[in-house]
Every structure is written in structure tokens, then in C-alpha cells.
């Protein structure tokens, strides 16, 4: 991969794994045992690791701007085709992963009866997942964290619409929508099933890209920092502070890249593993709940209680999650990416 993306890949790997560990600290008897064994670490994963999703929101906006409007205005035609391809790219791997989740939940229910394990879905629930409307329809999701998939699609559609409507002034519309999110929608949790709740972070990512490609990079970054700082002064939110930090970092890194860094160069072993982890981050997000459920079922079935054993089981399950995600990305997600509907 081009060297210029290594820092982004590393951020995705760290964020994805933090989200996995957050869920292991939240769900099931294994989470309770982990808390007894390492309470401070478990509490940190429980309280703070979840905001790592902001990394993906910012990076999502960054790449949406790079593909749709690299110079600040829309350069893609056939917008319905672009949106449809985005939907297919998200929903086909999601559907495949949910088949694994449903099978895993059926196995888990044989050994463990608990609220976090989803029941067998009805056809309306399946339809809501197939159309990415489960959050809007108030339908119980079949897996933890998949609210993000629907939100990602909403954000992409919103960004596309703003770029199309704004034409050469599209950046102003994106900025306005981002500020509306930061100063209003993101302060109202009842709107969190809508992309506009998260659009502030997404817009920060877009401006990080535009700042990195502008002759006025410094001014744009100062403007981005000022807007984010004002939002934090208005109402401090750790998640927005993280999003702003990531966006500023991306903008600075992009603006400093020299021409020679835009070429593909030989990669050390660490960079290759980071690349693999980043490529499978979506797969990790989609599939880890299956392993989480099965690990909890095994824990309950064997009647394990030791805190040291809990640490070992969580670590082992986490490793299995990572391996499964790489297999899923290679043999499921990657082939499905070539599907055109």
C-alpha cells in the first residue's frame, strides 16, 4: 500500500480492536468475571473504548471527500449508481455476517439464556436489516454495534446530497451541516438513529482531506480546530474531542506528504500486518459478536469462575475474532466487493 496510508490503517486497527474489547467488557458473565479480575481495565474498556467509533466516522468522511469531491466540489457522475454501490458494499458483507451471528446465537442459547443473545429473527426484522433501517424502525438489531453500518450509509448519502446541491459552494454546505450537528443534533441523544447526529465528526474528516490538498492548508486547519474547539467549549464531549484530534492529525499528515511518498514502496513486515488488520477491520466489526457469544456460552457451560481464567478466555476469544475477521475479509467480503447490482 502507499506509505501515506499507514497511519490511517494503524488508527483503524487500534479503533476496531478497542471496540471489540469494549463489547467483551459489556456483555455476558464473561464480562462480569473480567471486571472482578481487572476492574480498572474493565471499567476503562466499558466507559471509554466505545468512543473509538469516532475514528471510523472521521476516516469515513475523509475518504468520502477524497472519492466524491477531492477538490471540494462533486466530481462524480451517476450519483444514484455511486450510492447504490455503497449500499451493496455495506449490506452484502453484513448479510453474510448476520448468517454467522444467527447460527452462533442459536448455539449460544443452548447453553446460556441471557438478554444480550438475540432471539431467532422474524421476517420484518430481517427486512429491516436488509434495508439498513433497523435503527429508524426501532427494530432490535441482530448484532451489537451494527448501528454503525446504517449510520455510515446515511452519512454517505447525506454527504453526496450536500455536494450535489452545493455544487462549487459545496464545502459551505458541508461546513454548515457539520456545525448544525456539533451544536445541536449531537446534543440530543434521541436523534442518534440518524446520520445527522454524527455528521459533525464526518465533516471534520472531509475537511481534513480538503485541508491536506489546499494551498491554504494552515487556514483550513485553524478553522477546523476553531470550530471543533468552539463546540467543545459549548458542551464538552470526549467523543468530539477525539474526532477533532483525529481530524487535525489527518489534515496535518496529509498536508506534509511529499511527492515521493505518493508512490508505492516496499513495506516492512509490521506495515503488512497493519494493512491486513485495516482491511479486515469491517469484517472484525461484523463478525466478532459471534465469537463473543460463543465464548460466553463456553464459560457458562464449563462453570468457570476464576478471574485469571477469564483473562485467558477473553484474550483467546479476541485472537479468534481477529483470525476470523481476516478469513471473512479474504473469502467473503473481498469477493462480494466485486458484485454489481
Secondary structure, DSSP 8 states (H G I E B T S, - for coil): -BGGGHHHHHHHHHHHHHHHHHHHTTSHHHHHHHHHHSHHHHHHHHHTGGGGHHHHHHHHHHHHHHHH-TTSS---S-HHHHHHHHHHHHHHHHHHHHHHHHHHHHHHHHH---TTS-----HHHHHHHHTT-TTTTT---SSTTTHHHHHHHHHHHHHHHHHHHHGGGHHHHHHHHHHHHHHTGGG-GGGTTSGGGTHHHHHHHHHHHHHHTSTTHHHHHHHHHHHHHHHHHHS--HHHHHHHHHHHHHHHHHHT--GGGGSB----HHHHHHHHHHHTHHHHHHHHHHHHHHHHHHHHHHT---HHHHHHHHHHHHHHHHHHHHHHIIIIIHHHTT---
